[in-house]
């Protein structure tokens, strides 16, 4: 049994927490990045959950309480203004910006408790990223598969 769905929008990575210091010298944790960047990441996580919930209803998928899962994700990122192809048929490899593992972590964190009970259930995970081609919208294509029950 598989669960396949597409998340619209430019894939976002995980929110990083950086140490900060108050005016009185006390240490605290603060999310890194601009406020608008943090809002983008939060909005994309909501879209991930909504797309997964809709797909679960269509595919008849219930939360996996136990057992191993496989996960394959293709992230199609929006091209930045300065990123252009060398030739008309060259593949737009996404080598700058977010690491694939940060994109995967953000996606898995978003789906924890919805698609599966615990992210430790994912025993086979693969991800790839590339830039959107002209006319293509940024998105993520997610594919879960059941690998079997634990004994």
N, C-alpha and C positions, 0 to 999 in steps of 0.2 A: 504494500500500500504506500502511496506517495501523497505528498502535499506540495503543490506547486502554486506559487503566486508571484505577482509583480508588485513592487512598491514604487509608486511614481515619485518623482522629485530627485534632487541631487543627493546621493548618499552622503551621510555625515558620519564622522567618527565618534569615538568615545569622548566624554567630557573628562578632562584631566584636572586633578585637584593639586594645586600648588600650595606650599606653605606660605603664610603671610604673617605679618607682624602688625599688631594694633599700635595706635599712637602711644599707648602705655607700655609697649614692649612685650605684650603677651602674644604667644604664637597661636595661630588658628589656620584652618584649611579654607582655601578659597578656590573656586573654579577658575581655570586659566582661560583666557580668551576674552573677546569683547562681549558685551551684553547681547548684541544682535547675533553674534556667532553662537552663543549659548541657546538663544531662543530658536535658531535654525535647527540645532541638534535636537532640542526637545520636541520641536514640531515634526521632525523627520521620524523620531522614535514613535510618536503617536500614529503617524501614517503607517509605520511598520506593523504596529499592533492592529490597526483597523484592517489593513489588507490581509493579515493573517487570520483575523476573526472571520472575515467574509469568506475567505478560501476554506476555512475549516467547516463552515456551514455548507458550502457547495460540495466539498469533497467528502463530507461525512466523517471528518477527522475529529476525534476527541483527544483531550489532553493525554499524553503518554505518561503514565504514572511510573512505569518501570520498563526497562528494556533499552537497548542501544539504538541510536539514531545516526543516520548519515546526513550531512548538510553540504550542499553545493550552492554557491552564490556567485553570480556575475554582476559586478558593479559597473554601471555605465555612468561616468562622471561628466559633468558639464565642462567643456573646454574653457580655459581662461583666454582672455583677449590676446595674449602674446603667444599662445601655443598653436602653431600652424603646421600643417604637414609639409614635408619637403617636396612631395610630388602628389599628383592627384589620386594615385592608387596606394600610397603608403599607409600602413596601418598606424592609427594614432595611439601608440603605446602610452599608457599613463604611468610615467616613472617619477613624477614629482608629486608633492602634496602628501596626502594621507597614505599610510601603510595599509596593505590589505588586512593585516591582522587587527589593526585598530578599527577598520570598517566591520570586520567580522565580529569583534568583541561588542561593538555597539549594537549590532543586529541581534546577537545572541542574548545580550542583556535585555533588550527590548521584548524578546519573546519568552523569557524565563517566566514560568508560571502560567503561560497561556497555551503554547504548543506542547511544552514538556514541563515536567515537574521540577527538574534540576538540570542545569547546563552540563553537569558531569555525565549525563546520558549521551552526549554527542561524542561518539568514538571515532568518527571519520568526518573530517571537515576539509573542504577545499574552497578557495575563493580566487577570483581573478578580477582585475579592474582594467578599464580602458576608457578613453575619451569618446564621447558621443560623436558620431559622424554627422555631417551636415544634414539637417532635417530630422535627426533622431533626438528624442527627448531623453534626458537623464533618468535613470531608474535602476532598480536592483531586481534581478530575477532570482527567486529563492526556491530551492528544491530540497525537501526533507524526505527521507526514506526510512522505513523501519528495518532494522537489522536483526531483530529477534529479542526474545525475552532473556533476562538474566537468570542464571541457575545457581 
